[in-house]
Amino acid sequence: MENKIKSVGIVGSGIQGICTGLQLVKKGIPVTLFDRQDPLSASYKPASYGNAGHFSPYAVLQFNRPDVLYDVPKMLFSSYGPLALKWNYIPKMFSWFFHYFKNCNNKSMLHTAKYMHQILSLSNDAYEEIFQQIDTTGLVERKGIIYVWTRNNLKSRKLEIKVREDLGIKQKLLTKKEILDLEPNLNPVFDAGVIYEDAMHARDPHAILKEIFKLYLNSGGRFIQTNIKNIEQTSINETIIRSDTDEYKFEKSVIASGAFSKKLTDQLGENIPLDTERGYHVHFKGKEHLITRPVIFLDRGFGMTPMNQGLRAVGTVELGGLKNPPSKKRIEYVVNCAKELLPQLDQHEDEWLGFRPTLPDFLPILGPSLKNKNIIYAFGHQHLGWTLGAITGKIVSGIIAGEKTNLDLTPYSSKRFN
Ligand SMILES: Cc1cc2nc3c(=O)[nH]c(=O)nc-3n(C[C@H](O)[C@H](O)[C@H](O)COP(=O)(O)OP(=O)(O)OC[C@H]3O[C@@H](n4cnc5c(N)ncnc54)[C@H](O)[C@@H]3O)c2cc1C
């Protein structure tokens, strides 16, 4: 197929930006990725670095659900809950909350589940294609992912199981004994659980991302390390990406800046209610052998993944924006939850705060800006951006190249907020 696109600039070399860049260069389109952090450096620490490493094609339900809404006040006022607020940030979240409450009903929940399922069901295959082209030795495990819960939490679990069943998602319910047979080191503080056997996990998300980035560079992609201040569409076939010191012209540009994307979209005159759900991780070095696959304790909103850096304990949702400092209490919460499930754990290291990019209906935005058709959006992947990286690359590169698709992409348009 003849390719008419002359050049593309992408702001953000997280997993969305890199995978989109890779698919574009493979189509023969010249690409330049911009990021203030070099993906190959040890100081690179965005969400795509520090996540829990789950490839979760089953995770169609997020938090725009009536049952969660009912639990929110209780969670917020508990000092030992999975959800926390930085109270100084609440006034800045009005627009997000407004859209969130609008979307917290059965109909919206099922709409999100349907269209998350549309892309999640393609997510593992999209990664497998990339994995055939990079060295993943010791980096990807295919042992499924386990969720556990107590009987206090059954109402929400029944809802999730039913929605997944209706969508035909493979899931295997587990008794307490079956969980302990699979993960004998766990402290049996739970009553039951489920395993998603088709799920995979990363032993080191940053190492995988670096391999994909190197493939992008070796396929002809360019990278410039700089902070981007502004993007503008100047004519029907020209966009300009501006850094603090330079400007760069491309036929099309992509905003794939994760939770930071709103700074750029606001300048384009589109009021998109993107915000962040802050999450934390710590490592227990040398303790990764205690479990063989990720285990998530749903009552606590936290999980543990065996990784090359150690046992990574990850979790909590903190609403507090991009600028507030990390919360010691949230770190303590994650550490205590990990010790509840694995009392053998002792000292932790590497405290990390990351920013999930979340829209209030929990669907990402994939597609052109409403007012600037040559600027394409690829952000808002919330808790599932690691899982969705490879498929986002395929979808967004297809949109840019003007390819036909069988997918219904309308639900991912930013039009839904305007
Ligand atoms: C605690 C935690 C656990 C998670 N666990 C999982 C999981 O197990 N599975 C899963 O699927 N997902 C998980 N996620 C979600 C996932 O990590 C994110 O959705 C995903 O990494 C987002 O990717 P991204 O490329 O959109 O953004 P990012 O990874 O944040 O990358 C955005 C990039 O843009 C750059 N950037 C931003 N603005 C500018 C600018 N103005 N100029 C230059 N560069 C800029 C940043 O430096 C950054 O490198 C988790 C997230 C967190 C926080």
The ligand as an SDF file (V2000), in Angstrom:
LIG
                    3D

 53 58  0  0  0  0  0  0  0  0999 V2000
    1.1680    1.6390   40.6220 C   0  0  0  0  0  0  0  0  0  0  0  0
    0.7790    1.3080   39.1980 C   0  0  0  0  0  0  0  0  0  0  0  0
    0.5930   -0.0170   38.8220 C   0  0  0  0  0  0  0  0  0  0  0  0
    0.1880   -0.3340   37.5360 C   0  0  0  0  0  0  0  0  0  0  0  0
    0.0800   -1.6290   37.1500 N   0  0  0  0  0  0  0  0  0  0  0  0
   -0.3240   -1.9480   35.9010 C   0  0  0  0  0  0  0  0  0  0  0  0
   -0.3900   -3.3030   35.4780 C   0  0  0  0  0  0  0  0  0  0  0  0
   -0.0250   -4.2300   36.2190 O   0  0  0  0  0  0  0  0  0  0  0  0
   -0.8600   -3.5690   34.2220 N   0  0  0  0  0  0  0  0  0  0  0  0
   -1.2420   -2.5830   33.3730 C   0  0  0  0  0  0  0  0  0  0  0  0
   -1.6960   -2.8700   32.2780 O   0  0  0  0  0  0  0  0  0  0  0  0
   -1.0990   -1.2670   33.7170 N   0  0  0  0  0  0  0  0  0  0  0  0
   -0.6590   -0.9330   34.9540 C   0  0  0  0  0  0  0  0  0  0  0  0
   -0.5300    0.3710   35.3340 N   0  0  0  0  0  0  0  0  0  0  0  0
   -0.9150    1.4210   34.3810 C   0  0  0  0  0  0  0  0  0  0  0  0
    0.1610    1.6750   33.3570 C   0  0  0  0  0  0  0  0  0  0  0  0
    1.4350    1.6850   33.9780 O   0  0  0  0  0  0  0  0  0  0  0  0
   -0.0830    3.0110   32.6510 C   0  0  0  0  0  0  0  0  0  0  0  0
   -1.4250    3.0890   32.2100 O   0  0  0  0  0  0  0  0  0  0  0  0
    0.8180    3.1330   31.4290 C   0  0  0  0  0  0  0  0  0  0  0  0
    2.1650    2.9070   31.7920 O   0  0  0  0  0  0  0  0  0  0  0  0
    0.6680    4.4990   30.7920 C   0  0  0  0  0  0  0  0  0  0  0  0
    1.5370    4.5290   29.6940 O   0  0  0  0  0  0  0  0  0  0  0  0
    1.7230    5.8780   28.8870 P   0  0  0  0  0  0  0  0  0  0  0  0
    2.7040    5.6100   27.8080 O   0  0  0  0  0  0  0  0  0  0  0  0
    0.3930    6.4110   28.5200 O   0  0  0  0  0  0  0  0  0  0  0  0
    2.3070    6.9140   29.9850 O   0  0  0  0  0  0  0  0  0  0  0  0
    3.6880    6.9980   30.7680 P   0  0  0  0  0  0  0  0  0  0  0  0
    4.2840    5.6620   31.0040 O   0  0  0  0  0  0  0  0  0  0  0  0
    3.4350    7.8640   31.9460 O   0  0  0  0  0  0  0  0  0  0  0  0
    4.6280    7.7520   29.7570 O   0  0  0  0  0  0  0  0  0  0  0  0
    4.3900    9.0990   29.3950 C   0  0  0  0  0  0  0  0  0  0  0  0
    5.7350    9.6680   28.9710 C   0  0  0  0  0  0  0  0  0  0  0  0
    5.5020   11.0090   28.4880 O   0  0  0  0  0  0  0  0  0  0  0  0
    6.5610   11.8170   28.9210 C   0  0  0  0  0  0  0  0  0  0  0  0
    6.0790   13.1960   28.9070 N   0  0  0  0  0  0  0  0  0  0  0  0
    4.9400   13.6630   29.4580 C   0  0  0  0  0  0  0  0  0  0  0  0
    4.8000   14.9780   29.2020 N   0  0  0  0  0  0  0  0  0  0  0  0
    5.8870   15.3370   28.4690 C   0  0  0  0  0  0  0  0  0  0  0  0
    6.3250   16.5710   27.9200 C   0  0  0  0  0  0  0  0  0  0  0  0
    5.6000   17.6900   28.0490 N   0  0  0  0  0  0  0  0  0  0  0  0
    7.4980   16.6120   27.2370 N   0  0  0  0  0  0  0  0  0  0  0  0
    8.2440   15.4620   27.1000 C   0  0  0  0  0  0  0  0  0  0  0  0
    7.8770   14.2730   27.6050 N   0  0  0  0  0  0  0  0  0  0  0  0
    6.7170   14.2100   28.2790 C   0  0  0  0  0  0  0  0  0  0  0  0
    6.9010   11.2960   30.3110 C   0  0  0  0  0  0  0  0  0  0  0  0
    8.2250   11.6500   30.6580 O   0  0  0  0  0  0  0  0  0  0  0  0
    6.7170    9.7870   30.1270 C   0  0  0  0  0  0  0  0  0  0  0  0
    7.9190    9.1510   29.7690 O   0  0  0  0  0  0  0  0  0  0  0  0
   -0.0630    0.7100   36.6040 C   0  0  0  0  0  0  0  0  0  0  0  0
    0.1840    2.0350   36.9670 C   0  0  0  0  0  0  0  0  0  0  0  0
    0.6110    2.3360   38.2480 C   0  0  0  0  0  0  0  0  0  0  0  0
    0.8900    3.7700   38.6310 C   0  0  0  0  0  0  0  0  0  0  0  0
  1  2  1  0
  2  3  1  0
  2 52  2  0
  3  4  2  0
  4  5  1  0
  4 50  1  0
  5  6  2  0
  6  7  1  0
  6 13  1  0
  7  8  2  0
  7  9  1  0
  9 10  1  0
 10 11  2  0
 10 12  1  0
 12 13  2  0
 13 14  1  0
 14 15  1  0
 14 50  1  0
 15 16  1  0
 16 17  1  0
 16 18  1  0
 18 19  1  0
 18 20  1  0
 20 21  1  0
 20 22  1  0
 22 23  1  0
 23 24  1  0
 24 25  2  0
 24 26  1  0
 24 27  1  0
 27 28  1  0
 28 29  2  0
 28 30  1  0
 28 31  1  0
 31 32  1  0
 32 33  1  0
 33 34  1  0
 33 48  1  0
 34 35  1  0
 35 36  1  0
 35 46  1  0
 36 37  1  0
 36 45  1  0
 37 38  2  0
 38 39  1  0
 39 40  1  0
 39 45  2  0
 40 41  1  0
 40 42  2  0
 42 43  1  0
 43 44  2  0
 44 45  1  0
 46 47  1  0
 46 48  1  0
 48 49  1  0
 50 51  2  0
 51 52  1  0
 52 53  1  0
M  END
$$$$
